[in-house]
Amino acid sequence: MDWQKNILIAAILAVLFMLAIRWNTYQELHAPLVAPVSTTEIPAAAAKSSDIPAATANASAPTNVPAAVSTSVIKVATDSLLVNIDPVGGDIVRVALPRHLIDIKNPDSPFVLIDNTPDHLYRIQSGLVGANATDTAQGRPTYSVEKSEYALENGKDTLTVDLSLQQDQVKITKRFTFTRGQYVVGVEYLIDNQSANKWNGQLYGQIKRDSKDFAKTNAMMMSAYLGGAVTTKEENYKKVKFDDLRKAPFETTEQGGWVSLIQHYFISAWIPDPATTNTFKLSQQGTNDVFLFSFIGSPVEVAPGAQGSVKANFYAGPKDTDALEKISPHLDLTVDYGFLWMIGEPLFWLLKHIHAFLGNWGLAIIGLTVIVKALFFHLSAASYRSMAKMKKLAPKMAEMKERYGDDRQKMSQEMMKLYKDEKVNPLGGCLPMLIQMPVFLALYWVLMESVELRHAPFYGWIQDLSVMDPYYVLPLIYGVTMWFMQKLNPQPTDPMQARVMQMLPLVFTFMFLWFPAGLVLYWVTNNILTIAQQYVITKQIENADTSKA
C-alpha cells in the first residue's frame, strides 16, 4: 500500500537525518575542549575599568593603599584544583582539574577549565563596590600576600589563602578557602574597621569570558551548549545564550540564587550567600566579544571599631549532579538532558546505582539496557508478534502484488481484507516501538551528558567510553546484529524498499563508527536482547502453526 511505503521511507529518512545530526554533534563535542596552550597571561591592566558593576548606592571611593609586592600570580594546589590568582583584584585567572585529564594517556595533563591568555579571555572576578569600594571604574586594588605558592598539606582538609589590603584605616582581607576533594572555593571579605566612620560596601562576583568555542571544528556542525545559565523565580534553570546577550542584557533579583557559565561536561558558577538578596546581570561588555555573568549582593555595613564579613562560593569543576545539588537549589539542572529530562533524570539515577553495585560504567550501561528492555518486555513482545505474523503473510502479499500489478486500488482492498482475515494490524509492529523512542532518546542524552563516562574504561581495548571505539569492534558488531534483526522481520514486497532496508545496516554501522563507545555498547546490548526475544517469539508462532497443521 502506498501509505505504508511512504511512512516507511519517511521514517528511514528521519532516522538517517537524526543520525547525521548526532554524528556531527558528537564530532564537535569530542574535539579538543581546551584553548590553545599559552603560558602568557593577560596583563592585570586588562581586567579593570568598565566591567566593574555599579553599586546600589555609591559615593567617592576611599584610597586603597597597595603593598610593595610582586604582581606575579599566586599558585594554589589541592587534590582537585590547581588555581592561579592575580594579586591585582584577586582574580582567579586559571583553573586546572588534576582529576580530569586532557589526555587519558598522559596523567600529567590536567584539564584546563579557566585560562586567561592572549588567545582566550576567561577570568573570575570579585570585589567590593559601593561607598567604600575596593573596585572602581578607575582601577582594581593590588593585594599583598605572604607567599606566592600554597599547597594543601597531607592530613589537612582545608587550605586558606589570605590577600590583604589597607584601605585608609580599614584592613580588608580577601580570603580564599579550598577544601580537600571539592571544587567549591569559598571567597570571603573580612572587614576590620578601625576608622571613626561606618564602612559600607557590596560584594560582587562575575565570570568574564569571550564566546570562543574551542570545541568547534566546523561551522556547519552543531555544537554543545556553551553559554550562561541562571536560576529565577519563573524558571529553575534558564539558559542565556551569547547571541541573546548581543541583543539585550538579562537581569533578575533573587533570594540566594546562582549564575553560571556552562560547557560540555564542565561548569563555573558563582553562588552567593543564600540568606542574601542578589541582583544577577548577564550582559555583553560594549561591542567587544566579552561577556559578563555577574551578581551583586545586598549592602553591608560595619560600625566603627567593629569587624564584619561578606562571602560567596565559586564552583569550577565537572557537572556532577550529586555535588551541584548540594551546593545550591537547581544548580544540578545544568546537567541538561534536553526536553526529555523527566525521563533522563531517573535513567541516570538508575545508571549510577547500577554502577555503585557493579563498579564499571560499561557494565552499568549493559545492566541499564537489560532493565529498560525488561520494562518494555510485553510491549516489545506485542510488536514482535505482529512482525512475525506480517512475515508469515509475506508470500501471500508477494503473490497479490504479482496478481494485481499496477491496480493499486484493488491491491489495497485485497491487502486490507487479508489483514482482517488473519487478524493482523499492519501498524502493530511500529506503534510499540514508537512508544519506546522517548526512552531511547533520553538515554542517548544521559550517556552523552554524563561526565562520569568521560575517560571511564570498560574492558580490553575500550579505555574511554566517551569516545569512539579505537578499533571499530562495537560498531561492526552493531552492524551484524542489525542485519540479523532484519532477517527476523518481514521483508518489504516493494523492491526499492527492500534495497533501502538492506542498506541500513551498512549506513548505521558507518554512522556509529564515530559514536562514543558507551552509546554503541548500549545499542549492541539492546540489539542482542531484541534478537533473542524476537527469535523466541517467532519460533513460538511457527511451532503453533505447525501443530495446527
BAMIDREN-303971 format. One record per residue (C-alpha): residue number from 1; x, y, z. Coordinates in Angstrom, 2 decimals, padded with zeros to 5 digits. Each point is the difference from the previous one (the first is absolute). Layout:
 pos    east   north      up
 NUM       X       Y       Z
...
// end
This chain:
 pos    east   north      up
   1  000.00  000.00  000.00
   2  001.25  003.48 -000.89
   3 -000.54  001.50  003.43
   4  002.04 -002.76  001.62
   5  002.77  000.50 -002.51
   6  000.05  003.76  000.55
   7  000.01 -000.39  003.80
   8  002.88 -002.46 -000.20
   9  002.07  002.24 -002.26
  10 -000.74  003.07  002.15
  11  000.97 -001.87  003.17
  12  003.26 -001.22 -001.54
  13  000.90  003.50 -001.22
  14 -000.84  001.46  003.42
  15  002.23 -002.54  001.74
  16  002.86  000.66 -002.41
  17 -000.39  003.75  000.45
  18  000.07 -000.33  003.80
  19  003.05 -002.24 -000.20
  20  001.79  002.53 -002.19
  21 -000.76  002.73  002.51
  22  001.13 -002.15  002.94
  23  003.17 -000.94 -001.85
  24  000.84  003.65 -000.63
  25 -000.85  000.83  003.61
  26  002.26 -002.76  001.26
  27  002.85  001.03 -002.29
  28 -000.12  003.51  001.40
  29 -000.52 -000.95  003.62
  30  003.08 -002.19 -000.03
  31  002.32  002.41 -001.71
  32  002.67  001.49  002.32
  33 -001.85  001.77  002.78
  34  002.72  002.40  001.07
  35  001.41  003.15 -001.41
  36  003.41  000.05 -001.65
  37  002.62 -000.29  002.71
  38  001.63  003.26  000.95
  39  002.01  000.80  003.08
  40 -000.25  003.76 -000.42
  41 -002.90  001.43  001.97
  42 -001.85  003.18 -000.89
  43  001.52  002.95  001.87
  44 -001.90  001.06  003.09
  45 -000.81  003.37 -001.56
  46 -002.34 -001.77 -002.39
  47 -002.22 -000.92  002.93
  48 -000.97  003.48  001.11
  49 -002.47  002.80 -000.69
  50 -003.33 -000.39 -001.75
  51 -000.80 -003.55  001.09
  52 -000.35  000.96  003.70
  53 -003.71 -000.07  000.91
  54 -001.71  003.06  001.43
  55 -000.96 -000.14  003.66
  56 -003.50  000.61  001.29
  57  001.21  003.21  001.67
  58  003.41  001.36 -000.90
  59  002.21  002.80  001.28
  60  003.55  001.17 -000.38
  61  002.28 -002.99  000.52
  62  002.66 -000.04  002.74
  63  003.68 -000.32 -000.68
  64  001.30 -003.53 -000.41
  65  003.53 -000.37  001.24
  66  001.74 -002.74 -002.01
  67  002.95 -001.81  001.51
  68  003.33 -000.11 -001.75
  69 -000.25 -003.62 -001.13
  70  000.54 -001.95 -003.18
  71 -002.97 -000.19 -002.35
  72  000.87 -003.53 -001.13
  73 -002.86 -002.48  000.33
  74 -000.66 -001.91  003.20
  75 -000.07 -003.75 -000.60
  76 -002.26 -002.25  002.07
  77 -000.01 -003.80 -000.20
  78 -002.46 -002.47  001.53
  79 -000.91 -003.57 -000.89
  80 -002.83  001.24 -002.24
  81  000.95  003.53 -001.09
  82  003.06  001.79 -001.38
  83 -000.76  003.72  000.21
  84  001.85  003.17 -000.98
  85 -001.04  003.23  001.72
  86  000.97  003.46 -001.25
  87  000.92  002.36  002.90
  88 -001.52  002.85 -002.02
  89 -003.67 -000.28  000.92
  90  000.50 -003.46  001.47
  91 -001.40 -001.54 -003.19
  92  000.11 -003.71 -000.75
  93  001.72 -000.11 -003.39
  94  000.60 -003.72 -000.45
  95 -001.61 -003.19  001.25
  96  001.23 -003.48 -000.91
  97 -001.62 -003.24  001.18
  98  002.58 -002.71  000.82
  99 -002.73 -002.63  000.38
 100 -001.20  000.63 -003.55
 101  002.65 -000.32 -002.68
 102  000.29  001.44 -003.48
 103  001.49 -003.26 -001.20
 104 -000.71 -003.24  001.86
 105  003.37 -001.35 -001.14
 106  001.83  002.90  001.63
 107 -000.57  000.18  003.78
 108  001.87  003.32  000.13
 109 -002.51  001.82 -002.21
 110 -002.71  001.47  002.26
 111 -003.03  001.37 -001.77
 112  000.14  003.80 -000.12
 113 -003.47  001.41  000.62
 114  000.87  003.68  000.52
 115  002.92  001.62 -001.78
 116  000.79  003.67 -000.51
 117  002.38  000.32 -002.95
 118  000.49  002.28 -003.02
 119 -002.07 -002.50 -002.01
 120 -002.81 -000.49  002.47
 121 -001.61  002.20  002.66
 122 -001.47 -001.94  002.90
 123  000.53  001.39  003.49
 124 -001.95  000.00  003.24
 125 -000.36  003.36  001.69
 126 -001.31  001.13  003.36
 127  000.27  003.09  002.13
 128 -001.76  002.64  002.06
 129 -001.93  002.91 -001.47
 130 -001.97  002.77  001.66
 131  000.87  002.90  002.30
 132  003.21 -001.67  001.19
 133  000.84 -001.92 -003.17
 134  003.20 -001.89 -000.64
 135 -000.86 -000.27 -003.70
 136 -000.90  003.09 -001.99
 137 -000.17  001.11 -003.61
 138  003.41  001.57  000.56
 139  001.72 -003.27  000.82
 140  000.36 -003.18  002.05
 141  001.96 -000.31  003.25
 142  003.28 -001.85  000.29
 143 -000.04 -002.37  002.96
 144  002.98 -001.11  002.07
 145  000.57 -003.64  000.80
 146  002.46 -001.90  002.21
 147  001.27 -002.33 -002.71
 148 -000.53 -000.81 -003.66
 149 -000.69 -003.74  000.28
 150 -002.39 -001.98  002.21
 151 -000.73 -003.72  000.17
 152 -002.47 -002.07  002.00
 153  002.05 -001.95  002.51
 154 -000.41 -003.70  000.69
 155 -002.31 -000.60  002.92
 156 -001.80  003.32 -000.39
 157 -003.42  000.46 -001.57
 158  000.06  003.75 -000.64
 159  002.40  002.59 -001.36
 160 -000.38  003.74  000.59
 161  001.60  002.65 -002.21
 162 -000.24  003.58  001.29
 163  000.51  003.10 -002.15
 164  000.27  003.26  001.95
 165 -000.80  003.65 -000.80
 166  000.23  003.10  002.18
 167 -002.79  002.44 -000.81
 168  000.60  003.18  002.04
 169 -000.62 -001.30  003.56
 170 -001.83 -003.08 -001.17
 171  001.80 -003.30 -000.52
 172 -001.64 -002.24 -002.61
 173  000.94 -003.66 -000.35
 174 -001.12 -001.91 -003.05
 175 -000.01 -003.63  001.12
 176 -000.13 -003.01 -002.30
 177 -000.87 -003.32  001.68
 178  000.71 -003.27 -001.81
 179 -001.30 -003.37  001.21
 180  001.44 -003.44 -000.67
 181 -001.91 -001.94 -002.64
 182 -002.24  002.92 -000.94
 183 -000.28  002.45 -002.89
 184 -001.61  002.74  002.08
 185  002.17  002.97  000.97
 186 -001.20  002.19  002.83
 187  000.57  003.72 -000.65
 188 -000.39  002.21  003.07
 189  000.80  003.64  000.71
 190  000.92  000.72  003.62
 191 -000.37  003.67  000.90
 192  001.81  001.34  003.07
 193 -001.28  003.56  000.37
 194  002.32  002.02  002.27
 195 -001.18  003.33 -001.38
 196 -002.40  002.45  001.64
 197 -002.63 -000.50 -002.72
 198 -002.30 -002.76 -001.11
 199  001.25 -002.20 -002.79
 200 -002.45 -000.74 -002.82
 201  000.40 -002.28 -002.99
 202 -001.47 -002.75 -002.14
 203  001.54 -003.26 -001.19
 204 -000.02 -000.78 -003.69
 205  001.25 -002.98 -001.93
 206  000.07 -000.65 -003.71
 207  001.18 -002.33 -002.70
 208  001.67  001.90 -002.82
 209  000.39 -001.93 -003.24
 210  000.10  000.29 -003.75
 211 -002.32 -002.15 -002.13
 212  002.73 -002.11 -001.61
 213 -000.91 -003.64 -000.25
 214  003.16 -002.06 -000.23
 215 -002.02 -003.16 -000.57
 216 -001.24  001.36 -003.33
 217  001.66 -001.65 -002.98
 218 -002.42  000.85 -002.79
 219 -002.42  002.88 -000.34
 220 -002.58 -002.36 -001.50
 221  000.02 -002.29  003.02
 222 -002.26  000.24  003.00
 223  001.75  000.83  003.26
 224 -000.56 -000.83  003.65
 225 -001.58  002.80  001.98
 226  002.52  002.64  000.98
 227 -001.45  002.97  001.82
 228 -001.54  001.38  003.15
 229 -002.68 -001.35  002.28
 230 -001.76  001.39  003.04
 231 -002.79 -001.00  002.35
 232 -003.06  002.22  000.37
 233 -003.38 -000.07  001.73
 234 -001.64 -000.77 -003.34
 235  002.53 -002.54 -001.29
 236  002.13 -002.25  002.17
 237  002.49 -000.29 -002.84
 238  000.12  002.74 -002.61
 239  002.54 -000.03 -002.83
 240  001.26  003.39 -001.15
 241  001.93 -000.35 -003.25
 242  002.78  002.23 -001.28
 243 -002.18  000.95 -002.98
 244 -002.80  001.06  002.37
 245  002.38  002.26  001.90
 246  001.17  001.62 -003.22
 247 -003.57  001.22 -000.40
 248 -000.75  001.00  003.59
 249  001.25 -000.67  003.54
 250 -001.91 -002.20  002.43
 251 -000.58  001.01  003.63
 252 -001.84 -001.54  002.94
 253 -000.06  000.41  003.80
 254 -000.21 -003.15  002.08
 255  000.33 -001.25  003.55
 256  003.25 -001.97 -000.07
 257  000.24 -001.34 -003.54
 258  002.95 -000.68 -002.29
 259  001.44  000.98 -003.37
 260  002.13 -002.30 -002.16
 261  001.95 -000.54 -003.19
 262 -000.68 -003.43 -001.49
 263  001.90 -002.15 -002.45
 264  000.05 -003.70 -000.82
 265  000.72 -002.03  003.17
 266  001.14  003.04  002.06
 267 -001.33  003.15  001.65
 268  001.16  003.10  001.86
 269 -002.50  001.74  002.28
 270 -000.34  002.72  002.61
 271 -002.25 -000.96  002.93
 272 -000.69  002.96  002.33
 273 -001.04 -000.39  003.62
 274 -003.52 -001.52 -000.10
 275 -001.06  002.30  002.86
 276  000.58  003.12 -002.11
 277 -001.93  001.68 -002.78
 278  002.09  000.20 -003.17
 279 -000.34  001.67 -003.36
 280  001.23 -002.10 -002.91
 281  000.94  001.59 -003.28
 282  001.18 -001.71 -003.17
 283  001.24  002.37 -002.69
 284  002.42  000.75 -002.80
 285  002.78  002.49  000.76
 286 -000.47  002.70 -002.63
 287  000.35 -001.36 -003.50
 288  002.95 -002.22  000.87
 289 -000.08 -003.77  000.06
 290  000.01  000.15  003.79
 291 -002.91 -001.15  002.15
 292 -000.66  000.44  003.72
 293 -001.99 -002.44  002.12
 294 -000.21  001.82  003.32
 295 -001.79  000.53  003.29
 296  000.02  002.83  002.53
 297 -001.11 -000.57  003.56
 298 -001.82  002.05  002.59
 299  001.73  002.99  001.68
 300  002.10 -000.89  003.04
 301  000.74  002.40  002.85
 302  002.82 -000.29  002.55
 303 -000.03  002.35  003.00
 304  003.11  001.94  001.11
 305  002.35 -002.21  002.01
 306 -001.85 -003.17 -001.09
 307  000.65 -002.92 -002.30
 308 -002.25 -001.42 -002.65
 309  000.04 -002.30 -003.00
 310 -001.76 -000.80 -003.24
 311  000.43 -003.17 -002.02
 312 -000.98 -002.15 -002.95
 313  001.02 -003.33 -001.50
 314  001.53 -000.66 -003.39
 315 -000.19 -003.37 -001.73
 316  002.32 -001.12 -002.80
 317 -000.17 -003.65 -000.95
 318 -001.95 -002.85 -001.58
 319 -003.77 -000.05 -000.38
 320 -000.46 -002.46  002.84
 321 -003.71 -000.15  000.86
 322  000.53 -001.16  003.60
 323  002.52  002.74  000.78
 324 -001.92  002.77 -001.77
 325 -003.26 -000.94  001.69
 326  001.60  000.46  003.44
 327  001.56  003.36 -000.88
 328 -003.13  001.89 -001.00
 329 -003.62 -000.74 -000.97
 330 -000.45 -000.79 -003.71
 331  003.73  000.27 -000.79
 332 -000.07 -003.70 -000.91
 333 -002.36  000.86 -002.89
 334  003.04  001.27 -001.90
 335  000.53 -003.70 -000.76
 336 -002.39  000.40 -002.89
 337 -001.83 -003.06 -001.37
 338 -002.01  002.12 -002.42
 339 -003.77  000.04 -000.36
 340 -000.20 -003.62  001.21
 341  001.60  000.84  003.36
 342 -002.93 -001.54  001.89
 343  001.03 -003.37 -001.46
 344  003.74  000.66 -000.07
 345  000.34  000.81  003.70
 346 -001.43 -003.31  001.31
 347  002.00 -001.89 -002.63
 348  003.22  001.61  001.23
 349 -001.00 -000.66  003.62
 350 -000.43 -003.66 -000.87
 351  003.27 -000.04 -001.96
 352  001.90  001.37  003.03
 353 -001.46 -002.60  002.34
 354  000.84 -002.83 -002.36
 355  003.56  001.36 -000.24
 356  000.24  000.13  003.80
 357 -000.78 -003.71  000.04
 358  002.06 -001.17 -003.01
 359  002.90  002.49  000.20
 360  000.34  000.45 -003.77
 361 -001.85  002.53 -002.15
 362 -000.03 -002.34 -003.01
 363 -001.63 -002.75  002.06
 364 -002.39  002.63  001.39
 365 -001.06  000.91 -003.55
 366 -000.62 -003.69 -000.76
 367 -001.95 -000.38  003.25
 368 -002.10  003.07 -000.75
 369 -000.74 -001.29 -003.49
 370 -001.18 -003.32  001.42
 371 -002.29  001.75  002.51
 372 -001.48  002.34 -002.63
 373 -000.51 -002.96 -002.31
 374 -001.75 -001.91  002.79
 375 -002.32  002.95  000.73
 376 -001.09  000.01 -003.65
 377 -000.01 -003.79 -000.32
 378 -003.73 -000.47 -000.54
 379 -000.29  003.05 -002.25
 380  002.91 -001.25 -002.10
 381 -001.47 -003.48 -000.07
 382 -003.22  001.35 -001.50
 383  002.05  001.77 -002.66
 384  002.03 -003.09 -000.84
 385 -003.11 -002.18 -000.21
 386 -001.51  002.45 -002.45
 387  003.19  000.00 -002.09
 388  000.15 -003.81  000.11
 389 -003.56 -000.18 -001.32
 390  000.83  002.52 -002.70
 391  003.00 -002.11 -000.98
 392 -002.28 -003.04 -000.29
 393 -002.24  001.95 -002.36
 394  002.89  001.11 -002.21
 395 -000.42 -002.78 -002.64
 396 -003.74  000.76 -000.35
 397  000.70  003.73 -000.33
 398  002.63 -000.66 -002.67
 399 -002.50 -002.17 -001.86
 400 -002.64  002.74  000.20
 401  002.47  002.58 -001.31
 402  000.77 -002.20 -002.97
 403 -003.69 -000.70 -000.64
 404 -001.31  003.57  000.13
 405  003.06  001.73 -001.42
 406 -000.55  003.74 -000.30
 407 -003.62 -000.04  001.19
 408  000.79  001.72  003.29
 409 -003.60  000.38  001.09
 410 -000.75 -003.69 -000.39
 411  003.32 -000.87  001.65
 412 -000.86  002.15  003.02
 413 -003.46 -001.55  000.30
 414  001.37 -003.54 -000.09
 415  002.73  000.80  002.51
 416 -002.49  001.50  002.46
 417 -002.16 -003.12 -000.40
 418  003.03 -002.20  000.62
 419  000.92  001.95  003.16
 420 -003.59 -000.32  001.24
 421 -000.23 -003.74 -000.71
 422  003.35 -000.72  001.65
 423 -000.68  002.45  002.89
 424  003.21  001.92 -000.65
 425  000.51  003.68  000.72
 426  002.53  001.38 -002.53
 427  001.01  002.71  002.50
 428  000.23 -002.43  002.89
 429  003.74 -000.34 -000.44
 430  000.61  003.76 -000.19
 431 -002.09  001.57  002.74
 432  001.59 -001.84  002.96
 433  003.44  000.99 -001.29
 434 -001.06  003.65 -000.37
 435 -001.18  000.01  003.62
 436  003.48 -001.10  001.07
 437  001.83  002.63 -002.07
 438 -000.13  002.76  002.69
 439  001.80 -002.34  002.40
 440  002.69 -000.79 -002.57
 441  000.51  003.70 -000.81
 442  000.15  000.94  003.69
 443  002.55 -002.73  000.62
 444  002.04  001.34 -002.91
 445  000.26  003.41  001.69
 446  000.74 -001.58  003.37
 447  002.99 -001.83 -001.46
 448  001.16  003.09 -001.92
 449 -000.37  002.46  002.88
 450  001.37 -002.07  002.89
 451  003.51  001.09  000.95
 452  000.32 -003.26  001.94
 453  000.49 -001.81 -003.32
 454  002.80  002.36 -001.10
 455  003.21 -002.06  000.03
 456 -001.87 -002.89  001.67
 457  001.49 -003.36 -001.10
 458 -001.95 -003.13 -000.91
 459  002.13 -003.06 -000.74
 460  002.73 -000.91 -002.45
 461  000.58  002.54 -002.72
 462 -002.76  002.38  001.17
 463  001.65  002.31  002.51
 464 -002.37  002.95 -000.43
 465 -003.75 -000.47 -000.41
 466 -000.49  003.64 -001.01
 467  001.97 -000.29 -003.24
 468 -000.20 -002.21 -003.07
 469  001.08 -003.62  000.05
 470  003.64  000.24 -001.22
 471 -000.24 -003.28 -001.93
 472 -003.68  000.31 -001.09
 473 -000.85 -003.37  001.54
 474 -003.25  001.09  001.65
 475 -001.35  001.81 -003.11
 476  000.71 -003.09 -002.12
 477 -001.76 -002.22  002.54
 478 -002.88  002.45 -000.09
 479 -000.20 -000.30 -003.79
 480 -000.05 -003.81  000.19
 481 -002.73  000.00  002.65
 482 -002.08  002.43 -002.03
 483  000.32 -002.29 -003.03
 484 -001.24 -002.95  002.08
 485 -002.93  002.07  001.25
 486 -000.99  000.76 -003.58
 487 -000.05 -003.69 -000.84
 488 -002.51 -000.58  002.79
 489 -002.28  002.76 -001.27
 490 -002.40 -000.15 -002.96
 491  001.69  001.09 -003.22
 492 -001.65  002.76 -002.10
 493 -001.66 -001.18 -003.16
 494  001.04  003.17 -001.82
 495  003.48 -000.49 -001.54
 496  001.07  003.58  000.74
 497 -001.01 -000.30  003.66
 498  001.81 -003.30  000.23
 499  003.23  001.51 -001.36
 500 -000.24  002.93  002.40
 501 -000.51 -002.36  002.92
 502  002.98 -002.11 -001.06
 503  002.19  003.10 -000.02
 504 -000.98  001.12  003.51
 505  002.43 -002.26  001.92
 506  002.87  001.43 -002.05
 507 -001.20  003.58  000.42
 508 -000.51 -000.33  003.74
 509  003.32 -001.78  000.47
 510  001.78  002.82 -001.83
 511 -001.71  002.63  002.15
 512  000.73 -001.87  003.22
 513  003.72 -000.16 -000.77
 514  000.36  003.48  001.56
 515 -002.52 -000.36  002.81
 516  001.24 -000.34  003.60
 517  000.71 -003.58  000.97
 518 -002.43  000.21  002.92
 519 -002.89  000.86 -002.29
 520  000.88 -002.72 -002.52
 521  000.32 -002.47  002.89
 522 -003.57  000.85  000.97
 523 -001.30 -000.60 -003.54
 524  001.97 -003.24 -000.41
 525 -001.43 -001.33  003.27
 526 -003.49  001.12 -000.98
 527  000.29 -001.69 -003.41
 528  001.20 -003.28  001.48
 529 -002.89 -000.05  002.47
 530 -002.41  000.91 -002.79
 531  001.27 -002.82 -002.23
 532 -000.37 -002.52  002.83
 533 -003.54  001.12  000.87
 534 -001.13  000.27 -003.60
 535  001.49 -003.38 -000.92
 536 -001.83 -001.74  002.84
 537 -003.33  001.67 -000.86
 538  000.36 -000.79 -003.72
 539  000.76 -003.65  000.76
 540 -003.02 -000.19  002.32
 541 -002.29  001.25 -002.78
 542  001.56 -002.35 -002.56
 543 -000.32 -002.98  002.36
 544 -003.62  000.92  000.73
 545 -000.75  000.05 -003.75
 546  001.75 -003.36 -000.44
 547 -001.98 -001.65  002.79
 548 -003.27  001.29 -001.49
 549  000.94 -001.46 -003.38
// end
